[in-house]
Amino acid sequence: MLIQVVKSKIHRVRVTEAELNYIGSITIDEKLMEACNMVEGEKVQIVNINNGQRLETYTINGKAGSGVICLNGPAARLVAVDDPIIIIAYGFMEMEEAKSFKPSIIFPNEETNQLC
């Protein structure tokens, strides 16, 4: 049996932009994505710490080292610039593999969105 587990997590980054007039997705600094093993186009869950909103979208690579965290399209209505969010990617695996699997979790500087 396959179960779904946390694969990658960016814990508490600050929203730098919210762009309503876009197709949809979240733009994430490429360095952050690499550090937690996320890839462009991957489905992620966004949790807004300020208002409790949860949403699903997909990732787009942002400029490496820029600290960009931009919610695009309709998701832009669920955040405000400077909101702290958590970004989570999940993966499917067999129960036995999941018992020893360790997710890639990073804790960037919440003020700058840079790796510590």
Backbone as CSV, one residue per row, in Angstrom:
resi,resn,N_x,N_y,N_z,CA_x,CA_y,CA_z,C_x,C_y,C_z
1,MET,0.837,-1.179,0.000,0.000,0.000,0.000,0.886,1.248,0.000
2,LEU,0.504,2.223,-0.822,1.208,3.502,-0.830,0.538,4.458,0.144
3,ILE,1.370,5.216,0.857,0.852,6.279,1.715,1.494,7.594,1.299
4,GLN,0.835,8.691,1.608,1.352,10.012,1.256,2.012,10.619,2.493
5,VAL,3.263,11.058,2.334,4.021,11.630,3.442,4.667,12.950,3.014
6,VAL,5.062,13.737,4.004,5.790,14.973,3.707,7.120,14.605,3.072
7,LYS,7.389,15.169,1.902,8.643,14.944,1.179,9.594,16.108,1.380
8,SER,9.053,17.335,1.281,9.852,18.560,1.353,9.045,19.638,2.054
9,LYS,9.764,20.520,2.763,9.055,21.598,3.454,9.954,22.811,3.593
10,ILE,9.384,23.962,3.241,10.041,25.246,3.507,9.236,25.863,4.643
11,HIS,9.841,25.915,5.822,9.117,26.337,7.017,9.300,27.832,7.274
12,ARG,8.198,28.564,7.214,8.119,29.986,7.532,9.020,30.858,6.651
13,VAL,8.501,31.145,5.478,9.091,32.175,4.624,8.072,33.289,4.490
14,ARG,8.541,34.452,4.082,7.694,35.640,3.966,7.272,35.830,2.518
15,VAL,5.990,36.081,2.320,5.488,36.376,0.973,6.059,37.728,0.552
16,THR,6.747,37.747,-0.596,7.339,38.995,-1.090,6.477,39.671,-2.149
17,GLU,5.628,38.874,-2.825,4.776,39.405,-3.885,3.494,38.596,-3.972
18,ALA,2.444,39.239,-4.467,1.184,38.558,-4.777,0.701,39.137,-6.096
19,GLU,0.704,38.322,-7.150,0.422,38.792,-8.510,-0.873,38.156,-9.010
20,LEU,-1.974,38.883,-8.884,-3.280,38.359,-9.265,-3.372,38.056,-10.757
21,ASN,-2.848,38.909,-11.600,-2.980,38.753,-13.051,-1.892,37.846,-13.616
22,TYR,-1.970,36.588,-13.240,-1.027,35.575,-13.682,-1.801,34.274,-13.799
23,ILE,-1.281,33.329,-14.508,-1.982,32.068,-14.742,-2.222,31.312,-13.443
24,GLY,-1.266,31.319,-12.541,-1.411,30.614,-11.268,-0.178,29.829,-10.916
25,SER,0.137,29.758,-9.635,1.282,29.013,-9.122,1.922,29.782,-7.983
26,ILE,3.063,29.287,-7.515,3.888,30.012,-6.560,5.314,30.052,-7.098
27,THR,5.872,31.239,-7.169,7.258,31.419,-7.581,8.109,31.385,-6.327
28,ILE,9.119,30.500,-6.327,9.985,30.303,-5.165,11.438,30.446,-5.592
29,ASP,12.210,31.177,-4.799,13.652,31.298,-5.019,14.222,29.904,-5.303
30,GLU,14.911,29.784,-6.425,15.437,28.490,-6.859,16.375,27.857,-5.827
31,LYS,17.116,28.668,-5.087,18.014,28.115,-4.062,17.218,27.424,-2.951
32,LEU,16.082,28.000,-2.590,15.241,27.376,-1.569,14.681,26.056,-2.080
33,MET,14.251,26.060,-3.353,13.707,24.824,-3.928,14.768,23.721,-3.964
34,GLU,15.967,24.067,-4.371,17.050,23.076,-4.423,17.374,22.550,-3.032
35,ALA,17.396,23.445,-2.042,17.775,23.055,-0.681,16.806,22.054,-0.060
36,CYS,15.547,22.083,-0.485,14.568,21.151,0.109,14.081,20.105,-0.898
37,ASN,14.764,19.991,-2.017,14.460,18.965,-3.016,13.077,19.104,-3.645
38,MET,12.682,20.338,-3.933,11.471,20.571,-4.729,11.899,20.835,-6.164
39,VAL,11.007,20.528,-7.101,11.297,20.773,-8.508,10.212,21.641,-9.120
40,GLU,10.562,22.308,-10.203,9.593,23.155,-10.892,8.419,22.303,-11.376
41,GLY,7.231,22.809,-11.163,6.025,22.104,-11.571,5.468,21.166,-10.521
42,GLU,6.158,21.027,-9.406,5.709,20.117,-8.345,4.496,20.697,-7.616
43,LYS,3.558,19.832,-7.301,2.373,20.237,-6.539,2.788,20.492,-5.094
44,VAL,2.339,21.624,-4.550,2.640,21.967,-3.164,1.385,22.476,-2.461
45,GLN,1.425,22.380,-1.146,0.390,22.966,-0.306,1.000,24.193,0.360
46,ILE,0.241,25.283,0.377,0.659,26.515,1.012,-0.213,26.707,2.248
47,VAL,0.418,26.976,3.393,-0.304,27.229,4.631,0.038,28.654,5.068
48,ASN,-0.974,29.508,5.140,-0.772,30.896,5.549,-0.899,30.970,7.066
49,ILE,0.184,31.315,7.730,0.201,31.349,9.185,-0.680,32.476,9.727
50,ASN,-0.791,33.576,9.012,-1.579,34.715,9.502,-3.084,34.459,9.495
51,ASN,-3.588,33.811,8.430,-5.048,33.687,8.335,-5.559,32.248,8.280
52,GLY,-4.672,31.283,8.332,-5.083,29.884,8.347,-5.465,29.303,6.992
53,GLN,-5.408,30.090,5.926,-5.751,29.582,4.594,-4.782,28.482,4.179
54,ARG,-5.333,27.472,3.515,-4.529,26.400,2.907,-4.940,26.303,1.460
55,LEU,-3.960,26.149,0.595,-4.266,26.014,-0.825,-3.225,25.136,-1.482
56,GLU,-3.581,24.612,-2.644,-2.654,23.803,-3.430,-2.388,24.501,-4.745
57,THR,-1.145,24.420,-5.187,-0.742,24.985,-6.464,0.510,24.238,-6.918
58,TYR,1.240,24.805,-7.862,2.478,24.180,-8.330,3.596,25.213,-8.312
59,THR,4.819,24.736,-8.313,5.981,25.611,-8.169,6.518,26.103,-9.503
60,ILE,7.069,27.308,-9.455,7.828,27.897,-10.561,9.149,28.373,-9.974
61,ASN,10.258,28.095,-10.669,11.560,28.574,-10.214,11.624,30.089,-10.276
62,GLY,12.047,30.699,-9.169,12.325,32.122,-9.129,13.824,32.344,-9.178
63,LYS,14.229,33.567,-9.374,15.652,33.900,-9.466,16.391,33.421,-8.221
64,ALA,17.473,32.657,-8.439,18.263,32.106,-7.343,18.862,33.224,-6.501
65,GLY,18.679,33.119,-5.188,19.236,34.092,-4.264,18.404,35.346,-4.073
66,SER,17.275,35.435,-4.777,16.440,36.644,-4.714,15.544,36.678,-3.480
67,GLY,15.273,35.519,-2.895,14.346,35.440,-1.773,12.890,35.544,-2.182
68,VAL,12.616,35.494,-3.482,11.236,35.664,-3.965,10.324,34.532,-3.502
69,ILE,9.168,34.925,-2.990,8.059,34.026,-2.685,6.825,34.771,-3.176
70,CYS,6.325,34.394,-4.348,5.231,35.130,-4.979,4.071,34.189,-5.274
71,LEU,2.916,34.486,-4.691,1.700,33.751,-5.000,1.074,34.399,-6.218
72,ASN,0.794,33.585,-7.225,0.290,34.062,-8.506,-1.148,33.619,-8.732
73,GLY,-1.867,34.381,-9.540,-3.227,34.028,-9.903,-4.164,34.118,-8.717
74,PRO,-5.218,33.311,-8.702,-6.217,33.385,-7.639,-5.634,33.240,-6.234
75,ALA,-4.539,32.507,-6.100,-3.918,32.337,-4.783,-3.464,33.668,-4.191
76,ALA,-3.240,34.656,-5.046,-2.817,35.975,-4.572,-3.875,36.604,-3.672
77,ARG,-5.115,36.182,-3.799,-6.188,36.715,-2.956,-6.178,36.115,-1.546
78,LEU,-5.403,35.048,-1.346,-5.406,34.357,-0.062,-4.216,34.715,0.823
79,VAL,-3.364,35.610,0.329,-2.192,36.053,1.092,-2.050,37.558,0.977
80,ALA,-1.237,38.101,1.860,-0.817,39.501,1.761,0.704,39.504,1.770
81,VAL,1.296,40.471,1.096,2.748,40.610,1.147,3.148,40.712,2.617
82,ASP,4.208,40.020,2.967,4.772,39.904,4.317,4.120,38.819,5.167
83,ASP,3.055,38.154,4.689,2.504,37.031,5.447,3.555,35.925,5.553
84,PRO,3.694,35.301,6.723,4.549,34.122,6.825,3.764,32.900,6.353
85,ILE,4.409,32.063,5.551,3.763,30.853,5.034,4.677,29.647,5.213
86,ILE,4.076,28.480,5.098,4.797,27.216,5.054,4.463,26.572,3.715
87,ILE,5.464,26.030,3.036,5.280,25.392,1.736,5.634,23.911,1.893
88,ILE,4.686,23.034,1.566,4.866,21.599,1.805,4.627,20.818,0.514
89,ALA,5.546,19.905,0.211,5.364,18.965,-0.902,5.260,17.563,-0.318
90,TYR,4.388,16.760,-0.891,4.147,15.408,-0.410,4.573,14.403,-1.472
91,GLY,4.876,13.202,-1.034,5.223,12.132,-1.959,4.562,10.843,-1.526
92,PHE,4.420,9.923,-2.468,3.842,8.613,-2.170,4.964,7.594,-2.037
93,MET,4.832,6.730,-1.055,5.798,5.649,-0.903,5.178,4.491,-0.147
94,GLU,5.856,3.376,-0.226,5.409,2.188,0.503,5.556,2.427,2.004
95,MET,4.712,1.796,2.772,4.699,1.954,4.226,6.079,1.703,4.832
96,GLU,6.744,0.642,4.428,8.057,0.311,5.003,9.088,1.390,4.681
97,GLU,9.080,1.901,3.461,10.005,2.973,3.091,9.707,4.227,3.912
98,ALA,8.437,4.513,4.109,8.030,5.715,4.843,8.507,5.685,6.287
99,LYS,8.633,4.513,6.871,9.050,4.406,8.268,10.455,4.952,8.506
100,SER,11.309,4.882,7.498,12.688,5.372,7.673,12.984,6.617,6.835
101,PHE,12.018,7.068,6.050,12.233,8.234,5.184,12.365,9.507,6.012
102,LYS,13.301,10.354,5.640,13.493,11.654,6.287,13.222,12.758,5.262
103,PRO,12.208,13.575,5.493,11.906,14.655,4.545,12.981,15.736,4.564
104,SER,13.066,16.486,3.479,13.982,17.627,3.387,13.235,18.854,3.887
105,ILE,13.606,19.329,5.069,12.939,20.478,5.680,13.971,21.571,5.899
106,ILE,13.647,22.781,5.428,14.561,23.906,5.623,13.849,25.008,6.406
107,PHE,14.656,25.800,7.097,14.171,26.892,7.935,14.906,28.169,7.541
108,PRO,14.502,28.801,6.434,15.188,30.021,5.998,14.985,31.160,6.999
109,ASN,15.812,32.184,6.868,15.627,33.405,7.639,14.299,34.011,7.217
110,GLU,13.375,34.173,8.140,12.027,34.617,7.799,11.980,36.074,7.317
111,GLU,12.951,36.873,7.697,12.980,38.277,7.265,13.474,38.427,5.827
112,THR,14.470,37.576,5.457,15.110,37.723,4.146,14.802,36.586,3.187
113,ASN,14.224,35.506,3.689,13.982,34.294,2.902,15.265,33.660,2.373
114,GLN,16.367,33.945,3.016,17.659,33.366,2.613,17.963,32.174,3.511
115,LEU,18.722,31.214,2.970,19.125,30.066,3.754,20.041,30.518,4.894
116,CYS,19.865,29.907,6.035,20.686,30.258,7.214,21.991,29.513,7.208
